[in-house]
């Protein structure tokens, strides 16, 4: 069997898959609150118990929300280190790979099916072109997919920690607030769950919010989104509007940097939850507003990933490829 993992700052998914010609078949999958466990090994132990039956792992791949160097990785938003050797010791297979979480998600794009995506811009995908993935959740991840010998090969990045590029006077004010609060303004401080809270702080500034009374509560980002989508709070409406426009602009930046003529895929936990706001036009307006490259961007397909387990699926795809090339 194939073991796949998707380790995030908030949630970790572990799954077992059978090999298949195109897309690995899911056998079992379980989710865990990452910060409720002292280590990744503890989650692997919990998964082995939850499966309730013995299994043999022939290859394993784990996506990690942080930079990966060889067989080790360090999570960015939680104090964990992960080693491929942990997986080898637990399941007895030498075929173990650690991937950046967006790199893992990128491996899923070639096997996603129609009901697992929502098209924002049909465009015209070039069969010889590159692609890219951007995903806002607990953090912000980005990955490129370079076309190599006819296949898209994911390349990880830590672009979520690059500097945030303000485009409007209002965003320039936001940058000043972020710089005062954090010392610098990075993309993730705007485009993530915590980023949405920063936008809430910015738009409310001394004004009470009727829908969010505790920005430290785990459900606070969701409440900001709901306050905006229902129109209950005008300042939440502005916060979400700024979020969506900045998200579209950053997706357009990524498309230009990777010349993603085969498509840009928008993943992560936030986009599906705010899909009405993503599809109202402001995301794509900001994506395309990059003269003199507007015409190029108008031709690029832009697709939202609706499959919550895309990162886990992508890790399974990579594990299957490891066996194919063994």
C-alpha positions in Angstrom: 0.0 0.0 0.0 0.9 3.7 -0.4 1.0 5.9 2.7 0.3 9.6 2.1 0.4 12.5 4.5 -0.5 16.2 4.4 0.9 17.9 7.5 -0.4 21.5 8.1 -0.1 24.0 10.9 -3.8 23.3 11.9 -4.7 19.9 10.5 -2.8 16.7 9.5 -4.3 14.1 7.1 -2.9 10.6 6.8 -4.2 8.1 4.2 -3.6 4.7 2.7 -4.0 4.2 -1.0 -3.8 1.3 -3.5 -1.8 1.8 -6.7 -3.9 2.4 -9.8 -3.0 3.2 -13.4 -3.9 6.9 -13.3 -5.0 7.9 -9.8 -4.3 6.1 -6.6 -7.4 4.6 -4.9 -8.1 5.8 -1.4 -8.5 3.0 1.1 -8.6 4.9 4.4 -7.9 8.5 5.6 -8.0 10.2 9.0 -7.6 13.8 10.1 -5.9 15.0 13.2 -5.5 18.4 15.0 -1.8 18.9 14.5 -1.1 20.9 17.7 -2.8 18.2 19.9 0.1 15.8 19.2 3.7 16.2 20.5 5.2 14.9 17.2 4.5 13.5 13.8 5.4 10.0 15.0 2.6 10.3 17.5 0.1 11.0 14.7 1.4 8.0 12.7 0.8 5.9 15.8 -2.7 7.2 16.1 -3.4 6.5 12.5 -2.1 2.9 12.7 -4.5 2.4 15.6 -7.4 4.1 13.8 -7.1 1.9 10.7 -8.0 -1.2 12.9 -6.2 -3.6 10.6 -2.6 -4.5 9.8 -1.1 -3.1 6.6 2.2 -3.0 4.8 3.6 0.2 3.3 5.6 -0.1 0.1 6.1 3.7 -0.4 5.3 6.8 1.5 5.2 10.5 0.7 4.3 13.3 3.1 3.6 17.0 2.3 4.8 19.4 5.0 3.9 23.0 5.5 7.4 24.3 5.6 10.7 24.0 3.8 12.1 20.5 3.0 15.8 19.8 2.8 16.6 16.2 1.9 14.9 13.8 4.4 14.1 16.5 7.0 11.6 19.3 7.2 10.6 22.0 9.7 7.0 23.2 9.9 6.7 27.0 9.7 3.7 27.6 11.9 4.2 24.9 14.6 7.4 23.9 16.5 7.9 20.5 14.8 10.7 18.8 12.8 9.8 15.9 10.6 12.2 13.2 9.3 11.7 10.6 6.6 13.6 8.3 8.9 10.6 8.4 11.3 8.3 7.0 8.7 10.9 4.4 7.7 11.3 3.3 11.3 7.5 3.1 11.8 6.5 1.3 8.7 9.7 -0.4 7.5 10.0 1.1 4.0 13.0 2.9 2.6 10.9 4.5 -0.1 9.9 7.6 1.8 9.9 11.2 0.5 9.1 14.5 2.2 7.6 17.3 0.0 6.6 20.8 0.6 2.8 20.8 1.1 2.2 22.9 -2.0 4.5 20.7 -4.0 2.4 17.7 -2.9 -0.8 19.5 -3.8 0.6 20.3 -7.2 1.0 16.6 -7.9 -2.8 16.3 -7.7 -3.7 18.7 -10.4 -3.2 16.2 -13.3 -5.7 13.7 -11.7 -8.4 16.0 -10.4 -11.9 15.4 -11.8 -14.7 17.7 -12.9 -16.6 17.9 -9.7 -13.4 18.6 -7.7 -12.7 21.9 -9.4 -14.5 25.2 -10.2 -13.5 27.2 -13.2 -13.0 31.0 -12.7 -11.5 31.6 -16.2 -11.6 28.9 -18.9 -8.8 30.4 -20.9 -6.8 28.2 -23.3 -4.3 25.8 -21.6 -1.2 25.4 -23.7 -0.2 21.7 -23.8 3.5 22.8 -23.7 3.1 25.4 -21.0 3.9 25.6 -17.3 1.3 25.8 -14.5 1.2 27.0 -10.9 -0.6 26.4 -7.6 -1.5 29.0 -4.9 -3.2 28.1 -1.6 -4.3 30.2 1.3 -5.2 28.4 4.6 -3.3 28.5 7.9 -0.5 30.0 5.8 0.0 30.8 2.2 1.8 28.4 -0.2 2.8 28.6 -3.8 4.4 26.1 -6.2 5.3 26.1 -9.8 4.8 23.2 -12.2 7.5 23.3 -15.0 6.9 21.3 -18.1 9.7 18.8 -18.4 9.7 16.2 -21.3 6.0 16.7 -21.7 5.0 16.3 -18.0 4.3 19.0 -15.4 6.9 18.6 -12.6 6.2 20.5 -9.3 8.8 22.9 -7.9 8.3 24.1 -4.3 8.7 27.7 -3.0 8.5 29.7 0.1 6.9 32.6 -1.8 4.2 33.1 0.9 6.9 34.8 3.0 7.9 37.2 0.2 7.1 40.9 0.6 3.4 41.9 0.1 3.0 44.2 -3.0 0.5 47.0 -2.3 -1.4 48.2 -5.4 -3.8 50.8 -4.0 -3.7 53.6 -1.5 -5.8 51.5 0.9 -3.3 48.6 0.6 -0.4 51.1 1.2 -2.2 52.0 4.5 -2.4 48.2 5.3 1.3 47.8 4.7 2.0 50.5 7.2 -0.1 48.7 9.8 1.6 45.4 9.1 5.1 46.9 9.2 4.3 48.6 12.6 2.9 45.3 13.9 5.4 42.8 12.5 8.4 44.8 11.3 7.7 44.0 7.6 4.7 43.1 5.5 4.7 39.7 3.9 2.1 38.1 1.6 1.1 35.5 4.2 0.2 38.2 6.7 -2.6 39.2 4.3 -3.5 35.9 2.5 -4.2 33.3 5.1 -6.5 32.7 8.0 -4.4 34.9 10.3 -4.1 37.3 7.3 -7.9 37.7 7.2 -7.7 38.7 10.9 -5.1 41.3 10.1 -7.5 42.7 7.5 -10.2 42.7 10.1 -8.0 44.7 12.5 -7.2 47.1 9.7 -10.8 47.7 8.5 -12.3 47.9 12.0 -9.6 50.1 13.8 -11.3 50.9 17.1 -14.8 49.9 15.9 -16.6 47.0 17.6 -17.5 44.1 15.3 -21.0 42.5 15.7 -19.9 39.1 14.5 -16.4 38.6 16.0 -15.7 39.4 19.6 -12.4 37.4 20.0 -9.8 37.5 17.3 -7.8 34.8 19.1 -10.6 32.2 18.9 -9.9 29.4 16.4 -13.2 30.1 14.6 -12.5 33.8 14.2 -11.4 33.8 10.5 -14.6 31.8 9.6 -16.7 34.3 11.5 -15.1 37.2 9.6 -15.9 35.5 6.3 -19.5 34.8 7.3 -20.0 38.3 8.6 -18.9 39.5 5.2 -20.8 37.0 3.1 -24.1 37.7 5.0 -23.5 41.4 5.0 -23.9 41.6 8.8 -20.8 43.7 9.2 -19.7 46.4 6.7 -16.1 46.3 7.9 -16.0 42.5 7.5 -17.3 43.1 4.0 -14.4 45.4 3.2 -11.9 43.0 4.9 -13.1 40.1 2.7 -13.2 42.3 -0.4 -9.5 43.3 0.2 -8.6 39.7 0.8 -10.1 38.5 -2.5 -8.6 41.3 -4.5 -5.2 40.7 -3.0 -5.5 37.0 -3.6 -6.3 37.5 -7.2 -3.4 39.9 -7.6 -1.0 37.5 -6.0 -2.3 34.7 -8.2 -1.6 36.9 -11.2 1.9 37.6 -9.9 2.5 33.9 -9.6 1.2 33.3 -13.2 3.6 35.9 -14.5 6.6 34.6 -12.6 6.0 31.0 -13.8 4.5 31.9 -17.2 1.8 29.5 -16.2 0.1 29.2 -19.6 -1.2 25.8 -18.7 -3.2 27.1 -15.8 -3.2 28.5 -12.3 -4.8 26.3 -9.6 -6.2 28.0 -6.4 -6.2 25.5 -3.5 -6.2 25.6 0.3 -9.1 25.6 2.7 -10.2 29.2 2.3 -11.2 29.6 -1.4 -14.0 26.9 -1.4 -15.5 28.4 1.8 -15.7 31.9 0.2 -16.4 30.8 -3.3 -19.3 33.4 -3.8 -16.8 36.2 -3.1 -14.1 34.6 -5.3 -16.5 34.3 -8.2 -18.0 37.8 -8.1 -15.3 39.2 -10.4 -12.9 41.1 -8.2 -10.5 38.1 -8.0 -10.2 37.8 -11.7 -10.1 41.6 -12.2 -7.1 41.8 -10.0 -5.5 38.7 -11.6 -5.7 40.3 -15.1 -4.9 43.9 -14.2 -1.2 43.7 -15.1 -0.6 45.7 -18.2 1.2 45.1 -20.5 0.6 41.4 -19.8 -3.2 41.6 -19.5 -3.8 39.7 -22.8 -1.4 36.9 -21.7 -3.3 36.6 -18.3 -6.7 36.5 -20.1 -5.6 33.3 -21.8 -4.6 31.4 -18.7 -7.1 29.0 -17.2 -7.8 29.8 -13.5 -9.3 26.9 -11.5 -10.3 26.6 -7.8 -9.6 23.2 -6.3 -12.6 22.0 -4.3 -11.2 18.7 -3.1 -10.3 19.2 0.6 -7.8 16.3 0.3 -5.9 17.5 -2.7 -2.6 17.7 -0.8 -3.1 14.1 0.5 -4.0 12.9 -3.0 -1.0 14.6 -4.5 1.3 12.9 -1.9 -0.2 9.6 -2.9 0.4 10.3 -6.6 4.1 11.0 -5.8 4.4 7.8 -3.7 3.0 5.9 -6.7 5.5 7.5 -9.0 8.3 6.5 -6.6 7.3 2.8 -7.1 7.0 3.3 -10.9 10.6 4.5 -11.1 12.0 2.1 -8.6 
